[in-house]
Amino acid sequence: MNVRRLIPTTALAATVALGATALTACSGTAGAAGSSDGKLHVTASFYPLQFLAEQIGGDHVKVDTLTKPGVEPHDLEITPKQTGQLSESDVVLYLKSLQPAVDKAVAQSGVKNVVDAATLTKLEAHGTSGEGHEGHDHAAEGEPGHDHGHDHAAEGEAGQDPHVWLDPAKYAEIAKGFGAALEKADPGHAADYKKNTDELVAKLGALDTEFKDGLKNTASRTFITTHSAFGYLAERYGLDQEGISGVDPESEPSPARMKDLQAIAKKDNVTTVFFETLASDKTAKTLARDTGLQTDVLDPLEGITDTSQGADYFEVMRSNLKNLRKALGTK
């Protein structure tokens, strides 16, 4: 779609050093006092960033999201109404390269304070590590025949994996960076933003400990998933992610990949094929039937719906931990 570029009258780029983090802010200082409801209007691109903004902003912010519940975020298309909503925001929080339509709209919006979550933590590439082993091969996911609508080849530099929120420690880094951004955008409530940020980071630290302790002693370290979104989680807790060929949960695995996964499942004592809540479980059930494995949910937390195994980020992550512990054979 064609989006008319709104050019602010002044432009100022500021970089806030946050250890290894950075905030890019465009012109002006957003102030809650300028809004009719007295709140800072924040637009988040999808659920993990919406949740973070709500937790840190508290009563001082009004948070909207561009990706509504039940919508697969990778496939999002921006409507004219959303473009208007975006341009009227005080602060925008998004993750560059995850949603190309959002990237384009943000670049053309003229929003005064833009926070790219990808700059607030270190992104890594989770590609293939050998024949038949798939971590998060973004280049392969963009091959012809893949109709998921998400160009993984464009994900950051050198195919970087954007799914950082599934690692509680990296999610905490993003929380710290965004908290600092809110303090700068709305200094009148900086103390509250700092307090809320510290509380959220503490909760994420506790969740990280739960995962470390819960996945310490297992019969297997390998899990199979239809959506290879768990590279950061696997790396953090010493697990091996095996993704079915192609990120599209609707697609059938190739015979060669099926053979590879059968061998991996036998060698690594794999019991379960995981699928996600926002996509069909067809591929997982096909693979499970042909390999004699079970199926279960491992939620990439790209959105919360009535079918999610929890009402918010923490509840769903703890459900993921429970399902992983069961599948990996916790000792």
C-alpha positions in Angstrom: 0.0 0.0 0.0 1.1 3.6 -0.5 1.7 5.5 2.7 2.0 9.3 2.5 5.2 10.2 4.2 4.7 12.6 7.1 7.9 14.8 7.6 8.4 16.4 11.0 9.4 20.0 10.9 12.5 19.3 13.0 14.6 16.2 13.4 16.9 15.3 16.1 18.6 11.9 16.5 19.7 11.0 20.0 21.5 7.8 21.1 21.1 6.7 24.7 23.9 4.5 25.9 22.6 1.7 28.0 25.6 -0.5 28.3 25.2 -2.8 25.4 21.9 -1.3 24.5 20.8 1.7 22.5 17.7 3.8 21.8 17.1 5.7 18.6 14.9 8.6 19.1 13.7 11.0 16.5 12.8 14.7 16.9 11.1 16.3 19.9 10.1 15.1 23.3 6.8 13.3 23.7 4.9 14.4 26.7 1.8 12.9 28.3 0.5 16.4 29.1 0.0 16.9 25.4 -2.6 14.0 25.2 -6.2 14.6 25.9 -6.3 11.8 28.4 -3.0 12.9 30.0 -1.4 9.6 29.1 1.6 8.8 27.0 0.3 7.0 23.9 2.4 4.0 23.0 2.0 1.8 19.9 3.6 -1.6 20.1 4.1 -3.7 17.0 3.0 -7.1 18.5 2.2 -8.9 21.8 5.6 -9.3 23.5 6.3 -5.6 23.1 2.8 -4.6 24.0 3.1 -6.6 27.2 6.4 -5.0 28.0 5.0 -1.5 27.4 2.0 -2.2 29.6 4.1 -3.6 32.4 6.6 -0.7 32.4 4.2 2.1 31.5 1.6 1.2 34.1 -1.2 3.8 34.6 0.8 6.5 32.8 0.5 5.0 29.3 -2.2 4.0 26.8 -0.9 1.0 24.8 -2.2 0.0 21.4 -0.9 -2.9 19.3 -0.7 -3.2 15.5 -1.1 -7.0 15.6 -4.4 -8.0 17.0 -4.9 -11.2 19.0 -5.0 -14.3 16.7 -3.2 -12.6 13.8 0.1 -14.2 12.8 2.5 -11.3 13.3 4.8 -12.2 10.4 1.9 -11.8 8.0 0.6 -8.5 9.2 -0.5 -5.9 6.7 -0.9 -2.3 7.9 -4.3 -0.6 7.4 -4.8 3.1 6.7 -6.4 3.4 10.2 -3.3 1.8 11.8 -1.0 4.1 9.8 -2.9 7.1 11.3 -2.8 5.5 14.8 1.0 5.1 14.4 1.7 8.6 13.3 -0.3 10.0 16.3 1.7 8.0 18.8 4.0 9.5 21.4 6.2 6.4 21.4 6.5 3.5 19.0 8.0 0.2 20.1 8.8 -2.4 17.4 11.3 -5.0 16.4 12.9 -4.1 13.1 12.9 -6.8 10.4 10.3 -9.0 12.1 7.4 -7.4 10.3 8.3 -5.7 7.0 5.0 -3.8 6.8 5.6 -2.3 10.3 9.2 -1.3 9.3 7.9 0.6 6.3 5.1 2.3 8.2 7.3 3.3 11.1 9.9 4.8 8.7 7.2 6.9 7.0 5.3 7.9 10.2 7.3 10.8 11.5 6.8 9.5 15.0 8.8 11.6 17.6 10.1 8.7 19.7 10.9 5.4 18.0 12.3 2.4 19.9 13.7 -0.5 18.0 13.9 -3.5 20.4 16.5 -5.1 18.2 18.9 -2.4 19.2 18.4 -3.0 22.9 19.9 -6.5 23.0 22.3 -8.5 20.8 20.6 -10.5 18.0 22.3 -13.7 16.8 22.0 -15.9 13.8 20.6 -19.4 14.5 21.2 -21.1 11.2 21.8 -24.7 10.2 24.6 -26.5 12.0 25.0 -29.4 9.6 23.2 -31.6 7.1 19.7 -32.3 8.4 20.0 -30.0 11.4 18.0 -26.8 11.3 18.3 -24.2 13.9 16.7 -21.1 12.3 17.7 -21.1 8.7 16.2 -17.8 7.6 17.6 -18.0 4.1 16.0 -21.3 3.5 12.7 -20.1 4.8 12.6 -17.5 2.1 13.1 -20.0 -0.7 10.5 -20.3 -3.5 7.5 -22.3 -2.5 7.5 -20.9 1.0 4.3 -18.8 1.3 4.5 -17.8 5.0 4.6 -14.2 4.0 7.6 -13.5 6.1 10.9 -12.8 4.4 13.4 -14.3 7.0 16.3 -13.4 4.7 15.6 -9.8 5.6 15.7 -10.4 9.3 18.5 -8.2 10.4 22.1 -8.5 9.4 23.2 -11.9 8.1 19.9 -13.6 8.8 19.7 -12.7 12.5 17.0 -14.4 14.5 14.4 -11.9 15.9 12.8 -14.1 18.5 14.7 -12.6 21.5 11.7 -12.4 23.8 11.7 -16.2 24.3 14.9 -15.8 26.2 14.0 -14.1 29.5 17.4 -12.7 30.0 17.4 -10.9 26.6 13.8 -9.8 27.1 15.0 -8.2 30.4 17.6 -6.3 28.4 14.9 -4.9 26.1 12.8 -4.0 29.2 15.7 -2.0 30.6 16.2 -0.1 27.3 12.5 0.6 26.9 12.2 1.7 30.5 15.0 4.3 29.9 13.2 5.4 26.7 10.0 6.1 28.6 11.9 8.0 31.3 13.3 10.2 28.6 10.0 10.6 26.7 8.0 11.4 29.9 10.4 12.6 32.6 7.6 13.6 34.9 6.9 10.0 35.6 10.5 8.7 35.3 10.6 7.4 38.9 7.5 5.2 38.3 8.9 3.9 35.0 12.2 3.0 36.7 10.3 1.2 39.5 8.2 -0.8 37.1 11.2 -1.7 35.0 13.1 -2.9 38.0 10.1 -5.1 39.1 9.7 -6.6 35.6 13.4 -7.3 35.3 13.3 -9.0 38.7 10.4 -11.2 37.6 12.2 -12.1 34.4 15.3 -13.0 36.4 13.1 -15.4 38.5 11.7 -16.9 35.3 15.2 -17.4 34.0 16.1 -19.3 37.1 13.0 -21.4 36.8 14.1 -22.5 33.3 17.7 -23.1 34.3 16.7 -25.3 37.3 13.8 -26.9 35.5 15.8 -28.0 32.5 19.0 -28.9 34.3 18.6 -32.7 34.4 16.7 -34.2 31.5 16.8 -37.5 29.6 17.1 -35.7 26.3 18.4 -32.3 25.3 16.7 -32.2 21.8 13.3 -31.0 20.9 11.5 -30.9 17.5 9.3 -27.9 16.6 7.3 -26.8 13.5 8.3 -23.2 14.0 12.0 -22.7 14.6 11.6 -19.8 16.9 13.3 -21.2 19.9 17.0 -20.7 19.1 17.7 -18.2 21.9 15.8 -20.3 24.4 17.7 -23.5 23.3 21.0 -21.7 23.5 20.3 -20.2 26.9 19.4 -23.5 28.5 21.7 -25.9 26.7 19.1 -27.5 24.4 19.1 -28.5 20.7 16.3 -27.2 18.6 15.3 -29.3 15.5 12.9 -27.5 13.2 10.9 -29.1 10.5 12.0 -28.0 7.1 10.4 -24.6 6.3 9.0 -22.4 9.0 5.4 -22.7 7.7 3.5 -25.0 10.0 1.0 -25.7 7.2 3.6 -27.2 4.9 4.5 -30.9 4.8 8.1 -31.9 5.6 10.1 -33.3 2.7 10.7 -37.0 2.7 14.4 -36.3 3.3 13.7 -34.1 6.3 11.3 -36.7 7.6 14.0 -39.3 7.4 16.5 -37.0 9.2 14.0 -36.3 12.0 13.3 -40.0 12.5 17.0 -40.6 12.9 17.4 -37.7 15.2 14.4 -38.7 17.3 15.8 -42.2 17.8 19.4 -41.1 18.4 18.5 -38.3 20.9 15.6 -40.0 22.6 13.0 -37.4 21.4 9.4 -38.1 22.4 7.5 -35.1 21.2 6.9 -32.8 18.2 5.8 -29.3 19.2 3.4 -27.1 17.4 2.1 -23.6 18.1 -1.2 -22.0 18.9 -1.5 -19.4 16.2 -1.0 -22.0 13.4 -2.3 -25.4 12.3 -1.0 -28.5 14.0 -1.2 -30.5 10.8 2.5 -30.8 10.1 3.3 -31.8 13.7 0.6 -34.4 13.7 1.8 -35.8 10.4 5.3 -36.1 11.5 4.3 -37.5 14.9 2.1 -40.1 13.3 4.9 -41.2 10.9 7.6 -41.3 13.6 5.6 -42.6 16.5 6.0 -39.5 18.5 3.6 -37.4 20.7 2.5 -33.8 20.0 2.3 -30.9 22.4 2.3 -27.1 22.4 5.5 -24.9 22.5 4.2 -21.3 22.1 6.4 -18.7 20.4 4.3 -16.1 22.2 3.7 -14.0 19.2 0.1 -13.4 20.3 -2.3 -14.3 23.1 -5.7 -15.9 22.3 -8.3 -17.9 24.1 -6.5 -21.0 23.1 -3.2 -19.9 24.6 -1.9 -21.9 27.6 -1.9 -18.8 29.8 -3.2 -15.3 29.9 0.1 -13.4 29.7 3.8 -13.7 28.9 4.7 -15.3 32.2 1.9 -17.8 32.3 2.6 -19.0 28.7 6.4 -19.2 29.3 5.8 -21.4 32.4 3.5 -23.6 30.3 6.3 -23.9 27.8 8.6 -24.9 30.5 6.2 -27.5 31.8 5.7 -28.9 28.3 9.5 -29.0 27.7 10.2 -30.7 31.0 7.6 -33.4 30.1 8.9 -33.9 26.6 12.6 -34.0 27.6 12.1 -36.4 30.4 13.0 -34.3 33.5 14.9 -36.4 36.0 
